[in-house]
Amino acid sequence: MKRVVLFAAMFVLAIAAPAVAAGPSPGASGIGDPLFPGLGNGGYDVQHYDVDVRYGRAYTDPVEGNVTILARASQALSRFNLDFAGRSVGGVVVNGAPAQWQRDGSELVIAPRKAIAKGALFVVTVSKFVAVPTVPGDDPTSTALFIHTSGTATAPQPDLARYFLPSNDHPRDKASFDFRFDVPAGLTAVANGVPLAKWTSGGRTHSVFVQRQPMATELIQMAVGDYDITYEGFHNGVLLREVTAKPLTPKYLPLLDPTRSQLDWMKARAGAYPFDLYGSLVIEADLGFALETQTLELIDTSWYEDYGQGTWDATLLHELSHMWFGDSVAPYAWSDLWLNEGHASWYEFTWGEENGVLEEDTEGYPDDTGYATLDELMKAVYAHGDEWRAESGPVAAPSSADELFAFQRYHGGALVLYALRQKVGNAAFLRIERAYPARFKDRSVTTDDFIALAAEVSGRRDVVPFLREWVYGAKTPPMPGHPDWTVNDPATQRTLTTPNRRARK
């Protein structure tokens, strides 16, 4: 009933919009991201997604769904696009009237019966779209909606949500979400956000989840399978929810015990947790990555089976820190990814130093050796600075989309934060780190937004040129407080710029 009232209100708002001004034009087929020119779309800002999906008995069965989107036009629109690379679409309705539509590669091009006025709210429903689960593999598109031994889950970063959901698939356009599942009885569905309802009828189980804080499409988690959901009460106002594949629960549920202490540790450094609940989704697989899907991080068993407790705990901390840095505060463009990964790596490293597990997982990391202190690790990263700038671009200017997840965004981003702390001192640095997620909560921000805030909070205007040189410069600047640190010669030293598939995203 609440859903009917909500979308009735949306429809009234949409049809009550002011008269369309002269000269409506098509919205852009890309949002303007240099690394992903065709990703996202222009001309509107999504406010809310209502996602309603039906799963078959087998994990390989196609998933059919309807999505209703509330958006606001940022220009007068004669037509607009959604990103969708799934199998098929049944139909499209805009403001209650059937709309013309066509597929153009990964674009769903929609022409409403009546043009949409600038500033007007409008509602678009894409019905009976079909997406097909895939087996995880080296092809990145195969990990968008993937299969493992206990069910399906999603891993959309950076541009894969379009394979299973018609959307504006770019973190610049965040929105709230409702998720509605219709699955065979006996299977369990879970998604980002707070559980709202669950019932079983006619051999089918229905579940509803609400993610009320804005979320980027790359952070969607929609999992269906043989799962246990364990609610562990509230910790300082945060509902704790752990999801484990049933065969894993006896072993892996106890391995999630660090969640409470890690939440406290992050809160002391980054401020109040920005969402209603938190936990992990543990699957039996070897994905080669962990991912910060909002409120429900995705992690597979290989982090423990292949590397042990130290690496497992550090990975949990890395993904938890993303809830502040990357989820609540999202990147405006994908070149701003270092704001996500540099911060998550920074907190992983500082937590690891305090807990004696700094760089315990050494496979694929700089110099393939462990480090006893943060200073030792940062000195080793600094030595690779010019190599990485030459091979994959400056920290905030990746040379291509293929280099987006290079070491430069992770370790290089953490090195920028280390340099900033050296420059302004620990007290000012802590103020900056707490101010950043508080100031920009629920927003998408640029690297220059972070630089301006750092200068403002520290009270030092020289922070602006200092940080700009660190994140955009072709050469690695001198490290404050460490005049003896040197960089390798890129002409004679060549290293892997991207971790082998093992990555904490």
C-alpha positions as CSV (number, residue, x, y, z in Angstrom):
1,M,0.0,0.0,0.0
2,K,2.8,2.4,0.8
3,R,4.3,1.7,-2.6
4,V,1.0,2.6,-4.4
5,V,0.8,5.9,-2.5
6,L,4.4,6.8,-3.2
7,F,4.2,6.3,-6.9
8,A,0.7,7.9,-7.1
9,A,2.3,11.0,-5.5
10,M,5.2,10.8,-8.0
11,F,2.8,10.7,-10.9
12,V,0.8,13.6,-9.7
13,L,3.9,15.7,-9.3
14,A,5.1,14.7,-12.7
15,I,1.8,15.5,-14.6
16,A,1.4,18.7,-12.6
17,A,4.7,20.1,-13.9
18,P,4.7,23.5,-15.5
19,A,4.2,23.8,-19.3
20,V,7.1,22.7,-21.4
21,A,9.3,25.6,-22.6
22,A,10.2,25.9,-26.3
23,G,13.1,23.9,-27.6
24,P,13.3,20.6,-25.8
25,S,16.3,18.6,-26.9
26,P,17.8,15.1,-26.3
27,G,19.7,14.4,-23.1
28,A,23.3,13.5,-23.6
29,S,24.1,9.8,-24.0
30,G,27.0,10.1,-21.6
31,I,27.4,11.9,-18.3
32,G,30.7,13.5,-19.3
33,D,33.3,11.1,-17.7
34,P,36.6,11.2,-19.6
35,L,37.5,7.6,-18.7
36,F,34.0,6.2,-19.6
37,P,32.6,8.5,-22.3
38,G,29.4,6.5,-22.9
39,L,28.7,5.8,-19.2
40,G,25.8,7.6,-17.4
41,N,23.5,10.0,-19.2
42,G,22.8,13.7,-19.2
43,G,19.6,15.8,-19.0
44,Y,18.2,14.5,-15.7
45,D,19.0,13.6,-12.1
46,V,17.6,10.4,-10.7
47,Q,15.9,10.8,-7.3
48,H,14.7,7.2,-6.6
49,Y,14.7,3.7,-8.0
50,D,12.1,1.1,-7.2
51,V,13.6,-2.3,-8.4
52,D,11.2,-5.3,-8.6
53,V,12.8,-8.5,-9.7
54,R,11.7,-12.2,-10.1
55,Y,14.3,-15.0,-9.9
56,G,14.0,-18.6,-11.2
57,R,14.7,-21.8,-9.3
58,A,18.1,-22.3,-11.0
59,Y,20.9,-19.7,-10.5
60,T,21.5,-19.8,-14.3
61,D,17.9,-18.7,-15.0
62,P,17.3,-15.3,-16.5
63,V,16.2,-12.6,-14.0
64,E,13.1,-10.6,-15.0
65,G,12.3,-7.3,-13.5
66,N,10.6,-3.9,-13.6
67,V,12.2,-0.7,-12.5
68,T,10.4,2.6,-11.8
69,I,12.6,5.7,-11.7
70,L,11.7,9.1,-10.3
71,A,13.9,11.7,-11.9
72,R,14.1,15.5,-12.3
73,A,14.9,17.0,-15.7
74,S,17.9,19.3,-15.7
75,Q,16.9,20.5,-19.2
76,A,13.8,20.4,-21.4
77,L,13.9,16.8,-22.7
78,S,12.6,15.5,-26.0
79,R,14.2,12.2,-25.3
80,F,16.6,10.7,-22.8
81,N,18.8,7.6,-22.3
82,L,19.2,4.9,-19.6
83,D,22.2,2.6,-19.5
84,F,21.2,-1.1,-20.1
85,A,23.2,-3.9,-21.6
86,G,21.0,-6.8,-20.4
87,R,19.2,-9.3,-22.7
88,S,15.9,-7.5,-23.5
89,V,13.2,-5.0,-22.5
90,G,9.5,-5.5,-22.6
91,G,8.2,-1.9,-22.6
92,V,8.7,1.7,-21.3
93,V,6.1,4.1,-19.8
94,V,6.8,7.7,-19.0
95,N,4.4,9.7,-16.8
96,G,1.8,7.0,-17.3
97,A,1.9,7.0,-21.1
98,P,3.6,4.4,-23.3
99,A,6.9,5.8,-24.7
100,Q,8.8,5.0,-27.9
101,W,12.1,3.3,-27.2
102,Q,15.0,1.5,-28.9
103,R,18.2,-0.2,-28.0
104,D,21.5,1.3,-29.2
105,G,24.3,-0.8,-27.9
106,S,24.4,-0.3,-24.1
107,E,21.9,2.6,-24.3
108,L,18.1,2.5,-23.9
109,V,16.9,5.5,-25.9
110,I,13.5,6.7,-24.7
111,A,11.2,9.3,-26.4
112,P,8.2,10.2,-24.1
113,R,4.9,11.0,-25.7
114,K,5.2,14.6,-24.4
115,A,8.4,16.5,-23.9
116,I,9.5,17.0,-20.3
117,A,10.0,20.5,-19.0
118,K,13.2,21.6,-17.4
119,G,13.0,21.2,-13.6
120,A,10.0,18.9,-13.8
121,L,9.8,15.6,-12.0
122,F,9.0,12.6,-14.2
123,V,8.4,8.9,-13.7
124,V,9.7,6.2,-16.1
125,T,9.0,2.5,-15.8
126,V,11.0,-0.1,-17.7
127,S,9.0,-3.3,-17.6
128,K,10.0,-6.9,-18.1
129,F,13.7,-6.2,-18.6
130,V,15.7,-9.4,-18.6
131,A,19.3,-10.0,-17.3
132,V,21.2,-13.2,-17.3
133,P,23.4,-14.4,-14.4
134,T,27.0,-15.3,-15.5
135,V,29.8,-17.4,-14.2
136,P,32.7,-15.3,-12.7
137,G,35.6,-15.1,-15.1
138,D,38.4,-12.9,-16.4
139,D,36.0,-10.9,-18.5
140,P,34.9,-8.1,-16.2
141,T,31.3,-8.1,-17.5
142,S,30.9,-11.7,-16.2
143,T,31.1,-10.5,-12.6
144,A,28.2,-8.2,-12.8
145,L,25.6,-10.7,-11.8
146,F,27.5,-13.8,-11.0
147,I,27.0,-17.4,-9.9
148,H,28.8,-19.2,-7.0
149,T,28.0,-22.4,-5.2
150,S,25.3,-20.9,-3.0
151,G,23.5,-18.4,-5.1
152,T,23.9,-15.1,-7.0
153,A,25.2,-11.7,-6.0
154,T,26.2,-8.5,-7.7
155,A,29.6,-6.7,-8.1
156,P,28.9,-3.7,-10.4
157,Q,32.0,-1.5,-9.9
158,P,32.8,0.4,-12.0
159,D,30.3,0.2,-14.9
160,L,28.5,-3.2,-14.7
161,A,25.2,-2.3,-13.1
162,R,23.9,-1.6,-16.6
163,Y,24.2,-5.4,-17.3
164,F,21.4,-6.1,-14.8
165,L,19.5,-2.9,-14.3
166,P,18.3,0.0,-16.6
167,S,19.8,3.0,-14.8
168,N,21.9,6.1,-14.9
169,D,25.0,4.0,-14.2
170,H,27.5,6.6,-12.9
171,P,28.3,7.6,-9.3
172,R,27.7,11.2,-10.1
173,D,24.0,10.5,-10.0
174,K,23.2,8.9,-6.6
175,A,19.6,8.0,-5.6
176,S,17.7,6.2,-2.9
177,F,16.5,2.7,-3.7
178,D,13.7,0.2,-2.9
179,F,14.4,-3.5,-3.7
180,R,11.6,-6.0,-4.1
181,F,12.4,-9.7,-4.6
182,D,10.2,-12.5,-5.8
183,V,12.1,-15.8,-5.4
184,P,11.3,-19.5,-5.0
185,A,10.4,-20.5,-1.4
186,G,13.4,-21.8,0.3
187,L,15.8,-19.2,-1.2
188,T,16.9,-16.1,0.7
189,A,17.1,-12.6,-0.9
190,V,19.1,-9.7,0.5
191,A,20.0,-6.2,-0.7
192,N,21.4,-2.9,0.4
193,G,19.5,-1.1,3.1
194,V,17.0,-1.9,5.8
195,P,14.7,-5.0,5.6
196,L,11.1,-3.8,5.4
197,A,8.9,-6.8,4.8
198,K,9.0,-10.6,4.0
199,W,6.2,-13.1,3.3
200,T,5.7,-16.4,1.5
201,S,2.7,-17.2,-0.7
202,G,2.1,-19.8,-3.4
203,G,5.5,-21.2,-3.2
204,R,7.2,-17.9,-3.6
205,T,8.9,-15.7,-1.0
206,H,8.7,-11.9,-1.3
207,S,11.2,-9.5,0.4
208,V,11.5,-5.7,0.5
209,F,14.6,-3.6,1.4
210,V,14.9,0.1,1.5
211,Q,18.2,2.0,1.0
212,R,17.1,5.5,2.1
213,Q,20.4,7.2,1.9
214,P,21.6,8.0,-1.7
215,M,23.6,5.3,-3.4
216,A,25.6,5.0,-6.6
217,T,24.6,2.2,-8.9
218,E,28.1,0.7,-8.7
219,L,27.4,-0.1,-5.1
220,I,24.2,-2.2,-5.6
221,Q,24.1,-5.5,-3.8
222,M,21.3,-7.9,-4.8
223,A,21.9,-11.5,-3.6
224,V,19.7,-14.5,-3.8
225,G,20.6,-18.0,-2.7
226,D,21.1,-20.4,0.1
227,Y,22.0,-17.8,2.7
228,D,21.8,-17.3,6.4
229,I,21.0,-13.7,7.5
230,T,22.2,-13.1,11.1
231,Y,21.0,-9.9,12.8
232,E,23.3,-9.2,15.8
233,G,21.5,-6.2,17.3
234,F,22.6,-2.6,17.4
235,H,26.0,-1.3,18.1
236,N,26.1,2.4,18.9
237,G,22.9,2.9,16.8
238,V,24.1,0.8,13.8
239,L,22.1,-2.4,13.1
240,L,24.6,-5.3,12.4
241,R,23.6,-7.8,9.7
242,E,25.9,-10.6,8.5
243,V,25.0,-12.7,5.5
244,T,26.8,-16.0,4.9
245,A,26.3,-18.9,2.5
246,K,24.8,-21.6,4.8
247,P,27.7,-24.1,4.4
248,L,30.0,-21.3,5.6
249,T,28.1,-20.0,8.6
250,P,29.6,-22.1,11.4
251,K,33.2,-21.2,10.4
252,Y,32.8,-17.7,9.0
253,L,30.2,-16.0,11.2
254,P,32.7,-16.0,14.1
255,L,35.3,-14.5,11.7
256,L,33.1,-11.4,11.4
257,D,33.4,-10.6,15.1
258,P,35.9,-7.7,14.5
259,T,33.0,-5.7,13.0
260,R,32.1,-3.9,16.3
261,S,35.7,-2.9,17.2
262,Q,36.4,-1.8,13.7
263,L,33.3,0.3,13.6
264,D,34.5,2.0,16.8
265,W,38.0,2.5,15.4
266,M,36.7,4.1,12.2
267,K,34.2,6.3,14.0
268,A,37.0,7.8,16.1
269,R,38.8,8.8,12.9
270,A,36.0,9.6,10.4
271,G,33.0,10.5,12.5
272,A,29.6,8.9,12.8
273,Y,28.8,5.9,10.6
274,P,26.7,7.3,7.7
275,F,24.1,4.5,7.2
276,D,21.4,2.6,9.1
277,L,23.1,-0.8,9.1
278,Y,26.3,-2.6,8.3
279,G,27.7,-6.1,7.7
280,S,29.3,-8.5,5.3
281,L,28.1,-10.9,2.6
282,V,30.4,-13.9,2.6
283,I,30.3,-16.2,-0.4
284,E,32.2,-19.4,-1.3
285,A,34.3,-18.3,-4.3
286,D,37.6,-16.9,-5.4
287,L,36.6,-13.7,-7.0
288,G,40.0,-12.0,-6.8
289,F,38.5,-8.9,-5.1
290,A,36.4,-7.7,-2.2
291,L,33.9,-4.9,-2.8
292,E,32.2,-2.2,-0.7
293,T,28.6,-2.7,-1.8
294,Q,26.8,-0.1,0.3
295,T,25.9,-1.3,3.9
296,L,26.7,-4.9,2.9
297,E,30.3,-5.4,1.8
298,L,31.1,-8.4,-0.5
299,I,33.9,-10.7,0.5
300,D,34.8,-14.3,-0.5
301,T,36.4,-17.1,1.4
302,S,39.7,-16.9,-0.4
303,W,40.8,-13.9,1.7
304,Y,40.9,-16.3,4.7
305,E,41.7,-19.6,3.1
306,D,44.6,-18.3,1.0
307,Y,46.0,-15.6,3.3
308,G,44.8,-16.1,6.9
309,Q,43.3,-14.0,9.7
310,G,45.5,-10.9,9.4
311,T,44.6,-10.4,5.8
312,W,41.0,-11.2,6.4
313,D,40.6,-8.6,9.2
314,A,42.5,-6.0,7.2
315,T,40.2,-6.5,4.2
316,L,37.2,-6.2,6.4
317,L,38.6,-2.8,7.6
318,H,39.4,-1.6,4.1
319,E,35.8,-2.3,2.9
320,L,34.3,-0.8,6.1
321,S,36.2,2.4,5.6
322,H,34.7,2.8,2.2
323,M,31.3,3.3,3.8
324,W,32.6,6.8,4.6
325,F,35.0,7.2,1.7
326,G,33.5,6.0,-1.6
327,D,29.9,5.2,-0.6
328,S,28.5,8.1,1.5
329,V,30.9,10.4,-0.3
330,A,31.2,9.1,-3.9
331,P,33.5,10.2,-6.7
332,Y,32.2,12.8,-9.2
333,A,34.3,11.3,-12.0
334,W,36.1,8.0,-12.1
335,S,39.4,9.8,-12.1
336,D,38.5,10.8,-8.5
337,L,38.7,7.1,-7.5
338,W,41.8,7.7,-5.4
339,L,39.5,9.5,-2.9
340,N,37.9,6.1,-2.4
341,E,40.9,3.8,-2.6
342,G,43.5,6.1,-1.2
343,H,41.5,6.6,1.9
344,A,40.5,2.9,2.3
345,S,44.2,1.9,1.9
346,W,45.3,4.6,4.3
347,Y,42.9,3.3,7.0
348,E,43.8,-0.3,6.2
349,F,47.5,0.5,6.6
350,T,47.2,2.5,9.8
351,W,44.9,-0.1,11.3
352,G,47.3,-2.8,10.2
353,E,50.2,-1.1,11.8
354,E,48.3,-0.8,15.1
355,N,47.4,-4.5,15.0
356,G,50.6,-5.9,13.7
357,V,49.4,-7.1,10.3
358,L,50.6,-4.2,8.1
359,E,50.9,-5.6,4.6
360,E,50.7,-9.2,5.8
361,D,49.2,-10.1,2.4
362,T,52.2,-9.3,0.2
363,E,51.3,-11.0,-3.1
364,G,51.4,-8.4,-5.8
365,Y,52.3,-5.5,-3.5
366,P,55.3,-3.2,-3.9
367,D,58.6,-5.1,-3.5
368,D,56.6,-8.2,-2.4
369,T,57.8,-7.8,1.2
370,G,56.2,-7.2,4.5
371,Y,56.6,-3.9,6.4
372,A,56.8,-3.4,10.2
373,T,55.7,0.3,10.1
374,L,53.7,2.7,8.1
375,D,56.8,4.8,7.4
376,E,58.6,1.7,5.9
377,L,55.7,1.0,3.6
378,M,55.3,4.6,2.5
379,K,59.0,4.9,1.8
380,A,58.7,1.8,-0.4
381,V,55.7,3.2,-2.2
382,Y,57.4,6.6,-2.6
383,A,60.3,4.9,-4.4
384,H,57.8,3.7,-7.1
385,G,56.2,7.1,-7.5
386,D,57.7,8.2,-10.8
387,E,57.3,4.7,-12.3
388,W,53.6,4.6,-11.5
389,R,53.0,8.2,-12.8
390,A,54.7,7.2,-16.1
391,E,52.9,3.9,-16.4
392,S,49.4,4.7,-15.1
393,G,49.2,8.4,-14.8
394,P,49.2,10.7,-11.8
395,V,47.1,9.8,-8.7
396,A,44.0,11.8,-9.8
397,A,44.6,11.5,-13.5
398,P,44.6,7.9,-14.6
399,S,46.0,7.5,-18.1
400,S,43.1,5.3,-19.2
401,A,40.2,3.3,-17.9
402,D,42.4,0.2,-18.0
403,E,44.7,1.9,-15.4
404,L,41.9,3.0,-13.1
405,F,42.5,0.3,-10.5
406,A,46.3,0.5,-10.6
407,F,48.5,0.7,-7.5
408,Q,48.6,4.5,-8.0
409,R,45.0,4.9,-6.9
410,Y,45.5,2.6,-3.8
411,H,49.0,2.9,-2.5
412,G,49.7,6.1,-4.4
413,G,46.5,7.6,-2.9
414,A,47.5,6.6,0.6
415,L,50.9,8.2,0.0
416,V,49.2,11.5,-0.8
417,L,47.4,11.4,2.5
418,Y,50.7,10.5,4.3
419,A,52.3,13.6,2.6
420,L,49.3,15.8,3.7
421,R,49.7,14.6,7.3
422,Q,53.5,15.4,7.1
423,K,52.6,18.8,5.7
424,V,49.9,20.0,8.1
425,G,50.6,17.8,11.2
426,N,48.6,15.1,12.8
427,A,46.0,17.3,14.6
428,A,45.0,19.2,11.4
429,F,45.0,16.0,9.4
430,L,42.5,14.4,11.8
431,R,40.3,17.4,11.5
432,I,40.4,17.2,7.7
433,E,39.6,13.5,7.7
434,R,36.6,14.0,10.0
435,A,35.4,17.1,8.1
436,Y,35.5,15.5,4.6
437,P,32.8,12.8,5.1
438,A,30.7,15.2,7.3
439,R,30.8,18.1,4.8
440,F,30.1,15.9,1.7
441,K,27.8,13.3,3.1
442,D,25.5,11.8,0.5
443,R,27.3,13.7,-2.3
444,S,29.6,13.0,-5.2
445,V,32.8,15.2,-5.1
446,T,35.9,16.0,-7.0
447,T,39.5,15.9,-6.1
448,D,39.5,19.7,-6.1
449,D,36.7,19.6,-3.5
450,F,38.9,17.6,-1.2
451,I,41.8,19.9,-1.8
452,A,39.8,23.1,-1.0
453,L,38.4,21.5,2.2
454,A,41.9,20.5,3.3
455,A,43.1,24.0,2.8
456,E,40.1,25.5,4.6
457,V,40.2,23.1,7.6
458,S,44.0,23.3,8.1
459,G,44.0,27.1,7.6
460,R,46.8,26.9,5.1
461,R,46.5,28.2,1.6
462,D,49.7,26.5,0.6
463,V,47.9,23.2,0.9
464,V,46.2,23.8,-2.5
465,P,49.4,23.9,-4.7
466,F,51.0,21.3,-2.5
467,L,48.1,18.7,-3.0
468,R,47.6,19.6,-6.7
469,E,51.3,18.8,-7.4
470,W,50.9,15.5,-5.5
471,V,47.7,14.3,-7.3
472,Y,48.2,15.9,-10.8
473,G,52.0,16.2,-11.2
474,A,54.0,14.1,-13.6
475,K,56.8,13.8,-11.1
476,T,56.7,12.7,-7.4
477,P,57.2,15.8,-5.2
478,P,59.6,15.8,-2.2
479,M,58.2,14.2,0.9
480,P,58.0,16.6,3.8
481,G,60.0,15.5,6.8
482,H,61.9,12.9,4.7
483,P,64.4,14.6,2.4
484,D,66.4,11.4,2.1
485,W,63.5,9.5,0.4
486,T,64.3,8.9,-3.3
487,V,62.3,7.6,-6.3
488,N,63.4,5.0,-8.8
489,D,64.3,5.9,-12.3
490,P,61.3,4.9,-14.5
491,A,63.7,4.2,-17.4
492,T,65.4,1.4,-15.5
493,Q,62.7,0.3,-13.0
494,R,59.4,-1.2,-14.3
495,T,56.9,-2.8,-12.0
496,L,53.3,-4.1,-12.2
497,T,51.0,-1.1,-11.9
498,T,47.9,-3.1,-11.1
499,P,47.6,-5.8,-8.5
500,N,47.0,-9.3,-9.9
501,R,43.3,-9.9,-9.6
502,R,43.6,-9.9,-5.8
503,A,42.4,-6.4,-4.9
504,R,40.5,-4.7,-2.1
505,K,38.2,-2.5,-4.1
